[in-house]
Amino acid sequence: MLEHKRVPYRLVELPTGLHPLLVRAAGFQGNRTPIRTLDGATPSQLAILDRLGTVPALRLGSERIQTNRSIARFLERLRPLPPLFPSHPERRRAVEDAERWGDEVLQMAARRVALATDLDAMHMRSADGRLGPLLAKSRWMRAIVAAPSAQSFRAGPGSLDALRDAIPALLDTVDAWIGEGVLCGEELNVADFAIAPSLALLCYCPGFNERISARPAGVLVDRLLPER
């Protein structure tokens, strides 16, 4: 979104697992109440992470902004053009609905599938791909942080197969929005930026890269996050 708005920035990558503490040390606030749920509830470990602090986090002068949706609205006020939101009220509502779904539903589903997948089975063992290395750049550090990260987003009573089986219906939703012009239109919008990273994450998991590439959803993820 920063690149879309042509806002110069410096990226700071924080170590997975330590990032909640490090964002607090950088002056960001935690969340008074948890902001993420799993199957309608928030496990204690995930609640602790949410209260400590979350990424992405954006610092501009004295401003401190966290979460994708808050950052999007801050950038829209900072630099209205090019826009992230349609000007027509009805179109904006549709885009915001898609953005919320991408942030709350698709993102969590993609994370859970990815974290429940054995690293050896993932694309290049998650060392590279559309999002670059997952969790950590080094192989041994990925192995160390994978287990506690998976615990934070644990699948509960459902199996990995059940999680994977639920993904096609979510991809159908993305495809439908593309067909309606809510996503992947002539001008990119905030929902495109909310949804494409989760599609890119799924592409690391066995079989999903080919399945997504064969769908309209593949056009969106190639447009924003082309395969390396």
C-alpha positions in Angstrom: 0.0 0.0 0.0 2.9 2.3 0.7 4.2 1.7 -2.8 0.8 2.1 -4.3 0.6 5.5 -2.6 4.2 6.3 -3.6 5.2 6.9 0.0 9.0 6.3 0.6 9.6 4.0 3.5 12.2 1.9 5.2 11.3 -1.7 6.0 12.3 -3.1 9.4 11.9 -6.9 9.8 11.5 -8.2 13.3 12.3 -11.8 14.4 9.2 -14.0 14.5 8.2 -14.6 18.1 10.0 -11.6 19.5 8.0 -9.1 17.3 5.3 -8.4 19.9 7.9 -7.2 22.5 9.9 -5.3 19.9 7.0 -3.3 18.6 6.2 -2.3 22.2 9.8 -1.3 22.7 9.5 0.9 19.5 6.7 2.8 21.1 3.6 1.0 19.7 0.7 0.1 21.9 -0.7 -3.3 22.4 -4.4 -4.2 22.0 -6.6 -3.9 25.1 -8.7 -6.8 23.8 -7.7 -9.6 21.4 -8.3 -8.8 17.7 -8.1 -12.3 16.2 -10.3 -15.4 16.7 -10.1 -19.1 15.9 -13.4 -20.9 15.4 -15.2 -18.1 17.2 -12.9 -17.9 20.2 -9.4 -16.6 21.0 -7.0 -19.2 22.5 -5.0 -17.8 25.5 -1.7 -17.8 23.6 -3.1 -15.8 20.7 -4.8 -13.4 23.1 -1.5 -12.7 24.8 0.2 -12.0 21.4 -2.6 -9.6 20.5 -2.4 -7.7 23.8 1.4 -7.4 23.6 1.4 -5.9 20.1 1.0 -6.8 16.4 2.6 -6.2 13.0 2.4 -4.7 10.5 3.2 -1.5 12.3 3.9 1.9 10.7 5.8 4.8 12.2 5.7 8.2 10.6 7.1 11.0 12.8 5.1 10.9 16.0 2.4 8.7 14.5 2.2 5.0 15.4 -0.3 2.9 13.4 -1.0 -0.8 13.6 -3.1 -3.4 11.7 -3.6 -3.5 8.0 -7.0 -1.7 8.1 -5.8 1.1 10.3 -2.7 1.6 8.1 -4.9 1.7 5.0 -7.1 4.5 6.4 -4.1 6.5 7.7 -2.5 6.3 4.2 -5.7 7.4 2.6 -5.8 10.5 4.8 -2.1 11.2 4.3 -2.1 10.9 0.5 -5.5 10.6 -1.1 -4.2 9.8 -4.5 -4.0 7.2 -5.9 -7.0 6.1 -3.8 -7.3 2.8 -1.9 -11.1 3.2 -1.7 -13.7 3.7 -4.4 -15.5 7.1 -4.3 -18.9 5.7 -4.9 -20.5 4.7 -1.5 -22.0 1.4 -2.6 -18.7 0.3 -4.3 -16.8 1.4 -1.2 -19.0 -0.7 1.0 -18.4 -3.8 -1.2 -14.7 -3.2 -1.1 -14.6 -2.7 2.6 -16.6 -5.9 3.1 -14.1 -7.8 1.0 -11.2 -6.2 2.9 -12.7 -7.2 6.3 -13.3 -10.8 5.0 -9.8 -11.0 3.7 -8.4 -9.8 7.0 -10.5 -11.8 9.3 -11.5 -15.0 7.4 -9.1 -15.7 4.5 -5.9 -14.6 6.3 -6.6 -16.8 9.3 -7.5 -19.8 7.1 -4.3 -19.4 5.1 -2.1 -19.0 8.2 -3.6 -22.1 9.8 -3.1 -24.2 6.7 0.5 -23.0 6.2 1.4 -23.5 9.9 -0.1 -26.9 10.0 1.9 -28.0 6.9 5.2 -29.8 7.4 8.0 -27.5 6.3 9.5 -30.2 4.2 6.3 -30.3 2.1 6.2 -26.6 1.4 7.5 -24.9 -1.6 11.3 -24.7 -1.3 10.8 -25.7 2.3 9.4 -22.2 2.8 12.8 -20.7 2.1 11.6 -18.6 -0.8 8.4 -17.9 -2.8 6.0 -15.0 -3.4 6.5 -13.7 0.1 10.1 -14.6 0.5 11.2 -16.8 3.4 8.4 -17.6 5.9 8.9 -17.2 9.6 12.7 -16.7 9.3 15.5 -16.6 6.7 17.6 -19.4 8.1 16.5 -23.0 7.9 17.2 -23.9 11.5 15.4 -20.8 12.8 12.3 -21.7 10.8 12.3 -25.1 12.4 12.6 -23.6 15.8 9.8 -21.1 15.5 7.4 -23.2 13.4 6.1 -25.2 16.4 5.2 -22.3 18.7 3.8 -20.3 15.8 1.6 -23.3 14.8 0.5 -23.6 18.4 -0.8 -19.9 18.4 -2.9 -20.7 15.3 -3.7 -24.4 16.2 -6.3 -26.2 14.3 -8.3 -27.3 17.3 -10.3 -30.5 16.8 -10.2 -30.2 13.0 -7.5 -31.9 11.0 -5.2 -30.4 8.3 -7.3 -32.2 5.7 -10.4 -30.4 7.0 -8.7 -27.0 6.9 -7.4 -27.7 3.3 -10.8 -28.8 2.2 -12.3 -25.5 3.3 -10.0 -23.4 1.1 -11.7 -24.0 -2.3 -14.9 -22.4 -1.1 -12.9 -19.3 0.0 -11.2 -19.2 -3.4 -14.7 -19.3 -5.0 -15.5 -16.1 -3.0 -12.4 -14.4 -4.3 -13.2 -15.4 -7.9 -16.7 -14.1 -7.5 -15.6 -10.7 -6.3 -13.1 -10.6 -9.2 -16.0 -11.3 -11.6 -18.0 -8.5 -10.0 -15.2 -6.0 -10.3 -14.8 -5.7 -6.5 -11.3 -7.1 -6.8 -8.6 -6.9 -9.4 -10.2 -4.0 -11.3 -8.5 -1.4 -13.4 -7.4 0.4 -10.2 -6.2 -1.6 -7.2 -8.0 -1.1 -3.9 -7.6 -1.9 -0.3 -9.3 -5.3 -0.6 -6.8 -6.4 -3.3 -4.0 -5.6 -0.8 -5.8 -7.4 2.0 -6.4 -10.6 0.0 -3.4 -11.1 -2.2 -0.9 -11.9 0.6 -3.1 -14.7 1.9 -3.3 -16.2 -1.6 0.5 -15.9 -1.8 0.8 -17.7 1.5 -1.4 -20.6 0.3 0.9 -20.9 -2.8 3.6 -22.3 -0.5 1.4 -25.2 0.5 1.4 -28.4 -1.6 -1.0 -28.3 -4.5 -2.3 -24.8 -4.0 0.0 -22.8 -6.3 -1.3 -24.7 -9.3 -4.9 -24.6 -8.2 -4.8 -20.9 -7.5 -3.0 -20.2 -10.8 -5.8 -21.8 -12.7 -8.4 -19.5 -11.2 -9.1 -15.8 -11.5 -7.6 -15.5 -8.0 -4.3 -16.4 -9.7 -4.5 -13.2 -11.8 -4.8 -11.1 -8.6 -1.9 -12.8 -6.8 0.3 -12.6 -9.9 -0.5 -8.9 -10.2 0.5 -7.9 -6.7 2.9 -10.7 -5.7 4.4 -12.4 -8.7 6.2 -15.7 -8.3 9.9 -15.3 -7.7 
